[in-house]
Amino acid sequence: MNYENTARVINDDIFDLINQCFDEERSSLNNESRLNFFDTYNNYFVLTDDGSYSINSKEINHKIETLHTSTGAISEAFEKFIKPMKFDYSSDIAILDICAGLGYNSSAAIDDFLKNSKNSNLKIDMVEISSATLACGLLVPSPIKAHDITRKAIEKELIKTDYAALELEKSEIPSNININVFIEDARQTVQNLDDNTYDAIFLDPFSQNMAPELFSLDFFKEFRRIIKDNGIVATYTSSAPVRAAFIEADFYIGLGPIFGRKQGGTLASPSQEMLDTSLPKNDEIRIALSDVGIPFRDPGLNNSSDYILDKRTQERHEKRHTTKISSAVKTPIFLACEMDDEKLKRRVERNLVKMNIPSTTSKEAEYIVEIEKDYSKKQSLENNSRNRILNMAEKLKEVKNGDYR
């Protein structure tokens, strides 16, 4: 099976139907298959609370989920990928939209740009591995007018690549908006992009367990090269390995908006001044000290998902009790804490002793996490999530190596 088939996430049935629809379009040059698709197969689409449509994923770990939150597919695009940005609409703006899917994130960016631009230009580079997923963006009802502009750009590329045959989209792309669509592995795309180009990167893969290659340290190093110094990367995930990878790739990190989930996503930037809100304190401690903060690695940017997941599992095993505290029972978050649950305390302290930390209230424990006494939800140049995480990681190393007295 090729990478496109393993990487695409839409449901197998709808995937086959979309391909069949465009096969018919190419062979007959008749517009009926595309125009009638949604009405014929609307049971495959999921209406979300804001009136926009999503579609189901293929079965992953015995579960089928929608590609967007049920709270609202287009609302999610605005809340998670547009509102956190600090665009200067008096200047030109460039956005990289990775895993562009149905085109909602790019459409939200276009909508916001058209409302706020001041004689400036917008460039969007959309990257999506699956032609059928992009084509689905032509089949669902547009949730906002700007989506019609995105659809036009998608249609042009699908015709260019001989997936579609007919120009059915009537909207014109404004002269101050340039949309490029790349139907390929995003890892290959980023390697061909210029340094210091993007004001924003939207990172929206379906899940880290399905596509760890799009959350890897090596991928983020490419982000660091192509993003502007005041640019922002936005992603929905609150995952520890993802946040750890951003830090190791030389980004500052902050908390993204909470929308349709219990936890906020992640924002990353080369500039701390672009990020307002710290990560939760316990998240910082676990990233700094626990094996759960081991990032995904993809040297060469060409490895399979299974290889990347297996290598991380192996690395976690190797570093547990040697350079990182075991993640079992969330051990690190109990450092410098009194514990009333004796059974849990015994489990926690068994893990700590292996790292030369005698107990949760020992001087070593206090030393490692003392910087968290200055924790502030509001980030500053010195007091921020990145600096606290790096500080705690260095102190753990000192304690483990016997350098702390």
C-alpha positions in Angstrom: 0.0 0.0 0.0 1.4 3.4 -1.0 1.9 6.3 1.5 -1.2 8.2 0.2 -3.5 5.3 1.0 -2.1 4.8 4.4 -2.0 8.6 5.2 -5.4 9.6 4.1 -8.0 9.6 6.8 -11.5 9.8 5.2 -13.8 6.9 5.5 -13.2 4.0 3.0 -16.7 4.1 1.7 -16.8 7.8 1.0 -13.3 7.7 -0.4 -14.4 5.1 -3.0 -17.5 7.0 -3.8 -15.6 10.3 -4.4 -13.1 8.5 -6.6 -16.0 7.0 -8.5 -17.7 10.4 -8.9 -14.6 12.0 -10.5 -13.9 8.9 -12.6 -17.3 9.4 -14.1 -16.7 13.1 -14.6 -13.5 12.4 -16.5 -15.0 9.7 -18.7 -18.3 11.3 -19.5 -17.5 15.1 -19.1 -20.9 15.3 -17.5 -21.4 17.5 -14.5 -24.2 15.5 -12.9 -22.1 13.1 -10.9 -20.4 16.0 -9.0 -23.5 18.3 -8.8 -25.7 15.5 -7.4 -23.2 13.9 -5.1 -24.1 15.6 -1.9 -27.8 15.0 -2.2 -27.3 11.4 -3.2 -24.8 10.5 -0.4 -25.6 13.1 2.3 -25.8 10.3 4.9 -22.0 10.0 4.7 -21.6 13.7 5.8 -22.0 14.9 9.4 -23.8 18.1 10.2 -22.0 19.9 13.0 -23.6 22.4 15.5 -22.7 25.5 13.5 -24.3 24.2 10.3 -21.1 23.2 8.5 -20.4 19.7 7.4 -17.7 17.2 8.3 -17.1 13.6 7.2 -16.2 10.5 9.1 -12.7 9.1 9.3 -11.8 5.6 8.4 -11.7 3.1 11.3 -8.7 3.8 13.5 -8.1 1.6 16.6 -11.6 0.3 16.2 -13.1 3.8 16.3 -14.6 6.1 13.6 -14.6 9.8 14.3 -15.5 12.9 12.4 -12.6 15.0 11.0 -13.9 18.0 12.9 -15.4 18.7 16.3 -19.2 18.3 16.5 -19.2 21.8 18.1 -18.7 23.2 14.6 -16.3 22.4 11.7 -15.9 25.9 10.3 -16.1 27.5 13.8 -13.2 25.2 14.8 -11.1 26.7 12.0 -11.7 30.2 13.2 -11.2 29.5 16.9 -8.1 27.3 16.7 -6.3 28.7 13.6 -7.3 32.3 13.1 -8.0 33.9 16.4 -4.6 33.0 17.9 -2.8 34.8 15.1 -1.5 38.3 15.3 -1.5 39.2 11.7 -0.5 42.7 10.5 -3.0 43.3 7.8 -1.2 46.3 6.6 1.5 44.0 5.3 1.5 40.9 3.0 0.7 37.6 4.7 1.8 34.1 3.9 0.2 31.0 5.4 1.1 27.3 5.1 -1.9 25.0 5.6 -0.8 21.5 6.3 -3.4 18.7 6.0 -5.7 21.2 4.3 -8.6 18.7 4.1 -11.8 20.2 3.0 -10.2 23.7 2.9 -11.9 25.1 6.0 -8.8 26.5 7.7 -7.7 28.3 4.5 -11.2 29.5 3.9 -11.3 31.0 7.4 -8.0 32.7 6.8 -9.4 34.2 3.5 -12.5 35.3 5.2 -10.5 37.1 7.9 -8.1 38.6 5.4 -10.9 40.0 3.2 -12.5 41.7 6.3 -9.3 43.2 7.6 -6.7 43.7 4.8 -5.4 47.1 4.0 -4.1 47.0 0.4 -2.1 43.9 1.2 -1.7 40.5 -0.4 -2.4 37.0 0.9 -0.6 33.9 -0.1 -1.8 30.4 1.1 0.1 27.2 0.3 -2.3 24.3 1.0 -0.8 20.8 1.4 -3.0 17.7 1.3 -1.8 14.1 0.6 -5.3 12.9 -0.7 -6.9 14.1 -3.9 -10.2 12.6 -2.8 -10.1 14.5 0.5 -9.6 17.8 -1.3 -12.3 16.8 -3.8 -14.7 16.3 -0.9 -14.2 20.1 -0.3 -15.9 20.6 -3.7 -18.9 18.4 -2.8 -19.9 19.7 0.6 -22.0 22.9 0.9 -19.7 25.9 1.5 -20.1 27.0 5.1 -18.9 30.5 4.3 -18.5 32.5 1.1 -14.7 32.4 1.3 -14.9 28.7 0.9 -16.0 29.2 -2.7 -12.6 30.9 -3.3 -10.8 27.9 -1.8 -12.9 25.5 -3.9 -11.9 27.3 -7.0 -8.2 26.8 -6.2 -8.8 23.2 -5.3 -10.7 22.6 -8.5 -7.9 24.1 -10.6 -5.3 21.8 -9.1 -7.5 18.7 -9.4 -8.0 19.5 -13.1 -4.3 20.1 -13.5 -3.5 16.7 -12.0 -6.2 15.0 -14.1 -8.4 14.1 -11.1 -11.2 16.4 -12.2 -12.2 17.4 -15.7 -14.8 20.2 -15.5 -14.6 23.8 -14.3 -17.8 24.1 -12.3 -16.7 26.5 -9.6 -18.0 30.0 -10.5 -16.2 32.1 -7.9 -13.1 34.0 -8.9 -10.0 34.2 -6.8 -9.3 37.9 -5.9 -6.2 39.4 -7.5 -4.6 40.0 -4.1 -5.0 36.3 -3.0 -2.6 33.7 -4.3 -3.5 30.0 -3.5 -1.2 27.2 -4.3 -2.3 23.6 -3.8 0.2 20.8 -3.2 -1.2 17.2 -3.4 1.7 15.4 -1.9 3.5 14.3 1.3 3.9 17.5 3.4 7.4 16.3 4.5 8.5 16.6 0.9 6.8 19.9 0.4 8.4 21.7 3.3 11.9 20.8 2.2 11.4 22.7 -1.0 10.0 25.9 0.6 12.1 29.1 1.1 13.5 30.2 4.4 11.7 32.8 6.5 8.6 32.8 4.4 5.5 32.2 6.5 3.6 34.3 9.0 1.5 31.3 10.1 1.6 27.5 9.8 -1.6 25.6 10.3 -0.8 22.0 11.4 -4.0 19.9 11.3 -3.3 16.2 10.8 -6.0 13.9 12.1 -4.0 12.4 15.0 -0.4 12.0 16.2 -0.8 8.2 16.4 -1.9 8.0 12.8 0.5 10.5 11.4 3.5 10.9 13.8 5.6 11.9 10.8 3.7 15.2 10.7 4.5 15.9 14.4 8.1 14.9 14.5 11.1 16.9 15.7 12.7 16.7 12.2 9.5 18.1 10.6 9.4 20.9 13.1 13.0 21.8 12.3 11.8 22.5 8.8 9.1 24.7 10.3 11.7 26.7 12.2 13.6 27.3 8.9 10.6 28.5 6.9 8.7 30.5 9.4 9.3 34.2 10.0 10.7 35.3 13.4 7.3 36.6 14.5 5.3 33.8 12.9 3.1 31.3 14.8 2.4 27.6 14.3 -1.0 26.5 15.5 -2.1 22.9 16.1 -5.1 21.4 18.0 -3.1 18.9 20.0 -2.0 19.2 23.6 0.3 16.2 23.3 3.5 16.1 25.3 5.8 14.7 22.6 4.5 17.3 20.2 5.2 20.2 22.6 8.6 18.7 23.5 9.5 18.5 19.8 8.7 22.2 19.3 11.0 23.1 22.2 13.8 20.9 20.8 13.3 22.5 17.4 14.0 25.9 19.0 10.4 27.2 19.4 8.8 28.9 22.3 5.4 27.3 23.1 2.1 28.4 24.6 -1.4 27.3 25.2 -3.8 27.3 22.2 -7.6 27.9 22.4 -10.0 25.4 23.9 -12.8 24.6 21.5 -14.7 21.4 21.3 -12.1 19.6 23.6 -11.3 19.5 27.2 -7.8 20.9 26.7 -6.3 23.7 24.7 -4.1 23.2 21.7 -0.6 24.3 21.2 1.0 27.5 19.7 4.6 27.7 18.8 6.7 30.6 17.7 10.4 31.6 17.4 9.4 34.7 19.4 8.1 34.4 22.9 6.4 37.8 22.5 3.9 36.2 20.1 2.6 33.8 22.8 0.4 35.0 25.7 -0.5 32.0 27.8 1.6 29.4 29.5 1.0 25.7 29.3 -0.6 24.3 32.4 1.9 23.7 35.2 1.6 19.9 35.3 2.0 19.7 31.5 5.3 21.6 31.8 6.5 19.2 34.5 5.6 16.1 32.6 7.3 17.4 29.4 10.4 18.4 31.2 10.9 15.3 33.4 8.9 12.3 32.1 9.5 9.9 29.3 6.1 11.0 27.9 8.0 14.1 26.7 10.2 12.1 24.3 9.4 13.5 20.8 8.7 11.6 17.6 11.7 11.4 15.4 11.8 11.1 11.6 15.4 11.4 10.4 15.5 11.9 6.6 11.8 12.8 6.7 10.9 9.6 4.9 10.1 7.0 7.5 6.8 5.1 8.0 4.4 5.9 10.8 4.9 2.5 12.3 8.7 2.9 12.3 8.4 6.3 14.0 6.0 5.0 16.7 8.1 2.0 17.3 11.4 4.0 17.6 9.7 6.4 20.1 8.5 3.5 22.2 12.0 2.0 22.2 13.5 5.4 23.1 11.1 5.9 26.0 12.0 2.5 27.4 15.7 3.3 27.1 15.5 6.7 28.8 13.0 5.7 31.5 14.9 5.6 34.9 18.1 6.7 33.2 17.5 10.3 32.0 13.7 10.6 32.4 11.4 9.8 35.3 8.8 7.1 34.5 5.5 8.4 33.3 3.7 5.7 35.2 1.0 7.2 37.5 2.1 10.7 36.3 5.0 10.4 38.8 6.7 13.8 38.1 3.7 15.9 39.0 4.0 14.8 42.6 7.4 16.3 43.1 7.5 18.7 46.1 4.0 17.5 47.1 2.8 15.9 50.2 0.9 12.7 49.4 -1.9 11.2 51.5 -2.6 8.1 49.4 0.0 5.7 50.8 -0.3 3.2 48.0 0.1 5.7 45.3 2.9 7.3 47.2 4.9 4.0 47.3 4.5 3.6 43.5 5.6 7.2 42.9 8.6 7.0 45.2 9.8 3.7 43.7 10.0 5.6 40.4 11.7 8.6 41.9 14.4 6.6 43.8 15.7 5.2 40.5 16.5 8.8 39.5 18.3 9.6 42.8 15.3 11.4 44.2 14.6 10.0 47.7 11.0 11.1 48.1 8.4 13.6 46.8 9.4 16.1 49.5 13.1 15.6 49.4 15.5 18.5 48.8 16.2 17.0 45.4 12.5 17.0 44.5 12.2 20.6 45.7 15.3 21.6 43.7 14.1 20.2 40.4 10.7 21.9 40.3 11.5 25.1 42.3 11.2 27.2 39.2 7.5 26.4 39.1 7.0 28.5 42.3 7.3 31.4 39.9 4.8 30.0 37.5 2.6 32.6 35.8 -0.2 32.0 33.4 0.9 35.1 31.5 4.1 34.5 29.7 7.0 36.9 29.7 10.5 37.1 28.1 12.1 35.3 31.1 9.2 33.5 32.8 7.6 31.2 30.2 6.9 27.6 29.5 10.0 26.9 27.4 12.4 28.3 29.9 10.8 26.5 32.8 10.8 23.2 31.0 14.4 23.5 30.0 15.4 24.5 33.6 13.7 21.5 35.1 15.2 19.1 32.6 18.7 20.4 33.4 18.1 20.1 37.1 16.9 16.5 36.7 20.1 15.7 34.8 22.2 17.2 37.7 20.3 15.1 40.3 20.5 11.9 38.3 24.3 12.4 37.7 25.0 13.2 41.3 26.0 16.7 40.5 23.5 18.2 42.9 24.6 18.6 46.5 
